[in-house]
Amino acid sequence: MTAARALIRDVISDTPVMHSRVLSETVGGPVFMKCENLQRTGSFKVRGAYSRIARLSDAERARGVVAASAGNHAQGVAFAAGRLGCAATVVMPAGAPLPKVLATRGYGADVILHGTCVEDAVAEALAFAERTGAVFIHPYDHPDVVAGQGTLGFEIIEQCPQVRTVVVPVGGGGLAAGVTVAIKGLDPAIEVVGVQAEAVAPYPGSLAAGHPVSVQASPTMADGIAVSRPGDIPFGILSGYAGRVVTVSEESLSRGLVLCLERAKQVVEPAGAAGVAALLEHARDFVPPVVVVLSGGNIDPLLLSKLLRHGLTAAGRYLAFRCRLPDHPGSLAKLLADLADLGANVLEVGHERLAPRLHVDEVEVVLQVETRGPEHCGEVIGALRAAGYSLAFA
């Protein structure tokens, strides 16, 4: 791992560590953010990708490399291969976000769009490697990749030597495993805690079972860590160190993303905000000082707008509901006036008259309303119901 750091030192950025007052108040002690969202290519993935490709032989690099990814690993491999003068091909799902596809091509890789999911892309990448002799670059399950990701641990100790707990998002486990090895080698008393989205969380069950166990993946906004089976190498490391992995809800992920943007001024993808989500959901489970890794910031602006709305709803600052009204002049105007009197800002109004569920003299309006927090949100709902309005929530 020390060799990996020397190898990538002139290639990556030493990303900053920022103090977070709001998270410090939440946890009850100092909390710092390690901003890998500001890393070259927008995530920590470039560390492992460069370490892996740089350690190939000249003959192997001459054959080129191939990878499969929906985003961050793709960009890391494309950038690293370009720096090392190596041809790169990246297979991405056909539905991969356009900004990530364009960024990967912009770093010099050939992009093949194939299949509907990352598993389809991996199968095609392996077939491509078999046909062409290109070297497959795994996103997490290779010693050189783990070593490269682990260089992040050295930086954390140097920038925040007083740290007692490091919180790391976990997908396949390469980052958490590498950081664990680096940090435990410097100070065994520091705890490294992994975080997974509860919708796709194979690590807690795998650690309990003593071997990697696959889970059935459910939809999650944290697609960057949505890996249904731990990597063999990362799992061996984390289980050997008796690592701890917690899970977080979709609501906590969206709240974490909003907090990063609004309070820390950091654009972070949902997977990158998983550590922040863990501090919000399990505030007293971490011994401060805490360093939480913001692992990536590559997010489609269209997706960001949806997630921000989701996060604002979770934070009680955005309210969407349906309300049936008598279909006569002044009904909607009265509802809007009542909302104004309650201090709620109406963002959008939809009108529905023809739905089969409505009586002939009824109309249903769909409102999206801005509120000032959970208490105000509750006050608005309570006051409207007290006034006789029938509300329904999707």
DODRENMAR-307847 format. One line per field, with one value per residue (C-alpha): residue number from 1; y negated, z, x. Coordinates in Angstrom, 1 decimal, padded with zeros to 4 digits. Each point is the difference from the previous one (the first is absolute). Last residue first. Layout:
N
resi <- NUM ...
v <- Y ...
w <- Z ...
u <- X ...
END
This chain:
394
resi <- 394 393 392 391 390 389 388 387 386 385 384 383 382 381 380 379 378 377 376 375 374 373 372 371 370 369 368 367 366 365 364 363 362 361 360 359 358 357 356 355 354 353 352 351 350 349 348 347 346 345 344 343 342 341 340 339 338 337 336 335 334 333 332 331 330 329 328 327 326 325 324 323 322 321 320 319 318 317 316 315 314 313 312 311 310 309 308 307 306 305 304 303 302 301 300 299 298 297 296 295 294 293 292 291 290 289 288 287 286 285 284 283 282 281 280 279 278 277 276 275 274 273 272 271 270 269 268 267 266 265 264 263 262 261 260 259 258 257 256 255 254 253 252 251 250 249 248 247 246 245 244 243 242 241 240 239 238 237 236 235 234 233 232 231 230 229 228 227 226 225 224 223 222 221 220 219 218 217 216 215 214 213 212 211 210 209 208 207 206 205 204 203 202 201 200 199 198 197 196 195 194 193 192 191 190 189 188 187 186 185 184 183 182 181 180 179 178 177 176 175 174 173 172 171 170 169 168 167 166 165 164 163 162 161 160 159 158 157 156 155 154 153 152 151 150 149 148 147 146 145 144 143 142 141 140 139 138 137 136 135 134 133 132 131 130 129 128 127 126 125 124 123 122 121 120 119 118 117 116 115 114 113 112 111 110 109 108 107 106 105 104 103 102 101 100 99 98 97 96 95 94 93 92 91 90 89 88 87 86 85 84 83 82 81 80 79 78 77 76 75 74 73 72 71 70 69 68 67 66 65 64 63 62 61 60 59 58 57 56 55 54 53 52 51 50 49 48 47 46 45 44 43 42 41 40 39 38 37 36 35 34 33 32 31 30 29 28 27 26 25 24 23 22 21 20 19 18 17 16 15 14 13 12 11 10 9 8 7 6 5 4 3 2 1
v <- -009.6 -002.1 -000.6 -003.0 -000.7 -003.6 -000.8 -002.9 002.3 002.0 -003.1 -001.1 003.5 000.3 -003.5 000.4 003.3 -001.6 -002.8 002.4 002.0 -003.0 -003.3 001.1 -000.1 001.3 002.3 000.3 002.5 -001.2 002.2 -001.3 001.0 -000.7 003.1 002.2 001.0 003.5 000.3 -002.8 -002.8 -003.2 -000.1 -003.3 -000.2 -002.8 -000.7 -001.8 -001.2 -001.7 000.9 -002.8 001.2 -003.0 000.8 003.6 -001.4 -002.3 002.8 002.1 -003.0 -000.6 003.7 -000.1 -003.5 001.1 003.4 003.6 000.8 000.9 003.2 -000.3 001.8 -000.4 -001.0 -001.6 -001.3 -001.2 002.9 001.3 003.1 -002.2 -002.1 003.1 001.3 -003.4 000.0 003.5 -001.0 -003.1 002.1 002.6 -002.7 -001.4 003.5 000.7 000.6 -001.2 002.9 001.6 -002.7 001.8 -000.7 -000.8 000.2 -001.5 001.5 003.5 001.1 001.7 -003.1 -001.5 003.1 -001.4 -003.4 001.4 002.8 -002.4 -001.9 003.3 000.8 -003.4 001.3 002.6 -002.7 -002.1 -003.0 -003.7 -001.7 -003.3 001.4 -001.2 000.1 002.5 002.4 -000.3 000.7 003.1 001.2 -000.5 002.0 002.8 -000.1 000.4 002.9 001.8 000.6 003.2 000.6 001.9 000.9 001.6 003.0 -000.7 003.4 -000.5 -003.2 001.4 003.2 -001.9 -002.4 003.0 001.9 -002.9 -000.4 001.0 -002.1 -003.1 -003.2 -002.3 -002.5 000.5 -001.8 -001.0 003.5 002.6 003.4 002.5 003.6 000.9 002.0 001.4 -000.3 002.1 -000.1 000.1 -003.1 -001.8 001.0 -001.1 -003.4 -000.3 000.8 -003.3 -001.0 -001.8 -000.8 -002.3 001.0 -001.7 001.2 -000.9 -000.3 -000.1 -001.6 001.9 001.9 -003.3 -000.1 003.6 -000.2 -003.1 001.4 003.5 -001.5 -002.6 002.8 002.2 -002.9 -001.2 003.5 001.0 001.1 -002.9 -001.7 -003.7 -000.8 -001.4 -000.5 000.0 -001.2 -002.9 -002.1 000.3 -001.9 -001.0 002.6 002.8 -000.7 -000.2 003.5 001.4 -001.3 002.1 002.9 -000.4 000.8 003.0 001.4 -000.5 001.7 002.9 000.7 000.2 -003.7 -001.4 002.9 -001.1 002.7 000.2 -000.1 003.3 -000.9 002.7 001.1 -003.7 -000.8 002.9 -001.2 -003.5 001.4 001.9 -003.1 -002.2 002.5 000.0 -003.8 -000.2 -000.4 001.5 -001.5 -003.5 000.3 -002.9 -000.5 -001.8 -003.4 -001.9 -001.8 003.4 000.6 -003.5 000.4 003.3 -001.5 -003.1 002.3 002.0 003.8 001.4 002.2 001.5 -000.9 002.0 -001.9 000.4 -001.3 -000.4 -000.6 -003.0 -000.1 -003.3 001.2 003.3 -001.8 -002.4 002.7 002.3 -002.7 -001.1 003.5 000.7 -003.1 000.6 003.0 002.4 002.7 000.0 000.8 -000.5 -000.1 002.7 -002.3 -000.4 003.8 000.0 -003.0 001.8 -001.1 -001.8 -003.4 001.4 001.2 -003.1 -002.3 001.7 000.2 -003.7 -001.0 001.5 -002.7 -002.1 -003.0 000.8 -001.7 -000.2 -002.7 002.6 001.5 -002.6 001.4 -001.5 -000.8 000.6 -001.3 001.2 000.5 001.8 -002.4 -003.1 001.2 000.7 -003.6 -001.5 001.9 -000.3 000.5 002.4 -000.9 002.3 000.8 000.2 003.0 000.5 -001.0 002.2 003.0 002.3 -001.2 000.7 003.4 000.8 -000.8 002.3
w <- -002.5 002.7 000.3 001.6 000.6 001.0 002.9 001.6 002.7 -002.8 -001.5 003.5 000.7 -003.3 000.2 003.7 -000.9 -002.7 002.3 002.5 -002.6 -001.6 -001.7 -002.6 -003.8 -001.6 -002.9 -000.6 -001.9 -000.3 -000.2 -001.3 001.2 -001.3 -002.3 002.7 -000.3 000.0 -003.8 -000.6 -002.2 002.0 000.9 000.5 000.8 002.1 000.5 002.3 002.7 002.9 003.4 002.6 001.5 -001.4 -003.4 000.3 000.9 -003.0 -002.3 001.4 -000.4 -003.6 -000.8 001.2 -001.4 -002.9 000.3 -000.2 003.7 001.0 000.3 001.2 -001.2 001.7 -000.4 002.8 -000.1 003.0 002.3 -000.3 -001.8 -002.5 -000.5 -000.6 -002.7 -001.7 000.1 -001.4 -003.0 -000.7 000.4 -002.5 -002.7 000.9 -000.5 003.0 000.2 003.5 001.6 003.2 002.6 002.7 003.6 002.5 003.6 003.2 001.4 001.0 -002.3 000.9 001.5 -003.3 -001.6 -002.6 -000.6 000.3 -002.3 -002.6 000.1 -000.8 -002.8 -001.7 -002.7 -000.8 -000.5 -002.3 001.6 -000.8 003.0 001.4 003.5 001.3 -003.0 -002.3 002.6 002.1 -003.1 -000.8 003.6 000.1 -003.2 001.4 003.3 -001.8 -002.1 003.2 001.4 000.9 002.3 -000.6 002.7 -000.7 001.9 -001.4 -001.7 -001.1 -001.7 -001.7 -001.3 -001.1 -002.0 -001.8 -000.7 -001.2 001.9 -001.9 -001.0 -000.9 000.1 001.2 -003.0 -000.5 003.2 -001.1 000.9 -001.6 001.7 -000.5 001.0 002.2 -000.6 002.9 000.4 002.9 003.8 000.3 002.2 -002.2 -003.1 001.6 000.8 -003.4 -002.5 000.3 -003.0 001.1 003.4 -001.8 001.3 002.4 001.2 003.4 000.5 003.7 001.1 002.7 -002.4 -000.8 -003.0 -001.4 001.0 -002.2 -003.1 000.2 000.8 -002.8 -002.5 001.2 000.2 -003.6 -001.5 001.7 -002.8 000.8 003.3 000.9 002.7 003.5 001.8 003.9 002.5 -001.9 001.8 -002.9 -002.3 -003.2 000.3 001.2 -002.7 -002.7 000.9 -000.1 -003.5 -001.2 000.7 -003.4 -001.7 002.1 -000.6 -003.7 000.0 002.1 -002.4 000.7 -000.1 -003.4 -002.0 -002.9 -002.7 -002.1 -003.7 -001.9 -002.7 000.0 003.7 001.2 -002.1 001.6 003.4 -000.9 -001.3 003.2 002.1 -002.0 000.5 003.7 000.0 -001.3 -003.1 -002.6 -002.1 -000.7 -001.2 000.9 -001.5 002.6 -000.5 003.2 -001.9 -000.8 003.7 000.5 -002.8 001.5 003.5 -001.2 -002.0 003.0 -000.7 -001.6 -002.5 002.8 -000.3 -001.6 000.3 -002.5 000.8 -002.1 002.1 000.0 003.8 000.5 -002.4 001.8 003.3 -001.3 -001.7 003.0 002.4 -002.2 -000.4 003.8 000.7 -002.4 -001.1 000.0 -002.0 -000.7 -002.9 -000.2 -003.0 -001.5 000.2 003.7 000.5 -001.9 001.9 003.3 002.0 003.2 -001.3 -001.0 003.5 001.9 -002.5 000.4 003.8 000.5 -002.8 001.8 002.8 -001.8 -002.3 -002.9 002.0 003.6 001.2 000.9 002.0 002.6 003.4 002.3 003.6 003.1 003.5 002.9 001.0 -003.1 -001.1 001.1 -001.9 -003.0 000.0 000.6 -002.8 -000.2 -003.5 -001.1 -003.4 -002.8 -000.6 -003.8 -002.0 -002.6 001.6 003.1 -002.0 000.1 003.3 001.5 -001.5 001.4 003.5 -000.7
u <- -048.9 -001.7 -003.8 -001.6 -003.7 -000.5 -002.3 001.8 001.4 001.5 001.7 001.3 001.5 001.7 001.5 001.1 001.6 002.1 000.9 001.3 001.9 001.7 -000.8 -002.5 000.0 -003.2 -000.7 -003.7 -002.2 -003.6 -003.0 -003.3 -003.5 -003.6 -000.1 001.4 003.7 001.4 -000.5 002.6 -001.4 000.6 003.7 001.9 003.7 001.6 003.7 002.3 -002.4 001.9 -001.4 -000.2 -003.3 -001.9 001.4 -001.3 -003.4 000.0 000.9 -002.9 -002.4 001.1 -000.5 -003.6 -000.8 -002.2 -001.6 001.3 -000.1 003.6 002.0 003.6 003.1 003.4 003.6 002.0 003.5 002.0 -000.6 003.6 -001.1 -001.9 003.1 002.0 -002.4 000.0 003.7 000.1 -002.1 002.1 003.2 -001.3 -000.4 003.5 001.5 002.3 003.7 000.9 001.8 001.2 -000.9 002.0 -001.1 002.8 -001.2 001.5 -002.0 -001.3 -002.8 -003.3 -001.6 -001.2 -001.3 -002.4 001.7 003.5 -000.9 -001.4 003.3 001.8 -002.4 000.5 002.3 -002.5 -002.6 002.3 001.7 000.1 001.6 -001.1 000.4 -003.4 -002.3 001.7 001.3 -003.2 -002.2 002.0 -000.2 -003.8 -000.3 002.1 -001.9 -003.4 001.4 000.8 003.5 001.9 002.9 003.3 002.5 003.3 001.3 003.5 000.1 -003.6 001.0 003.1 -001.7 -003.0 002.2 001.7 -003.2 -002.1 -003.2 -003.2 -003.0 001.8 -002.1 002.8 000.0 -003.7 -000.8 -003.5 -001.1 -002.2 000.1 002.9 -000.5 002.9 003.2 002.0 003.7 001.4 000.0 -003.8 -000.2 002.4 -002.0 -003.3 001.4 001.8 -002.8 -001.8 -002.0 -003.2 001.5 002.5 003.4 002.4 003.4 001.5 003.8 001.0 003.2 001.8 002.2 001.9 002.4 -000.5 -003.7 -000.3 001.5 -001.6 -003.4 000.2 000.7 -002.9 -002.4 000.9 -000.2 -003.2 -002.3 -002.2 001.0 -000.2 002.7 -000.2 003.4 -000.1 002.6 001.6 002.6 002.5 -002.4 001.9 002.8 -002.3 -002.6 002.8 001.3 -003.5 -000.6 003.0 -002.3 -001.8 003.3 000.7 -003.5 000.4 003.4 -001.3 -003.0 -003.7 -001.0 -000.9 001.6 002.2 -000.2 003.2 -000.6 000.7 -002.4 -002.7 000.3 000.2 -003.1 -001.8 001.0 -001.3 -003.2 -000.7 000.9 -002.4 -002.9 000.8 000.1 -003.6 -002.1 002.3 002.8 001.3 003.6 002.3 003.4 002.1 001.7 -000.8 -002.8 -001.5 -000.4 -001.3 -002.6 -001.3 -000.1 -001.9 -002.4 -001.1 000.3 -003.1 001.8 002.1 003.7 002.9 003.3 002.8 003.4 003.2 003.1 002.2 000.3 -001.8 -002.7 -000.4 -000.4 -002.7 -002.0 000.3 -001.1 -002.9 -001.4 000.5 -002.2 -002.8 -002.1 002.9 001.7 003.7 002.4 003.7 002.4 002.2 003.1 -000.7 000.5 003.3 001.3 -000.9 -002.9 000.8 -001.1 -003.4 -000.8 001.3 -001.8 -003.3 000.3 000.6 -002.3 -003.0 000.2 -002.5 -000.5 002.3 002.8 -001.0 -002.5 -002.7 002.9 -000.9 001.1 -002.7 000.8 -002.0 000.9 -002.2 -003.6 -001.1 -002.7 001.9 003.1 -002.2 -001.2 003.4 001.7 003.8 001.5 002.7 001.4 001.0 003.6 -000.4 001.0 002.7 003.2 -000.5 -001.3 003.0 001.3 -003.3 -000.1 003.4 -001.3 -002.9
END
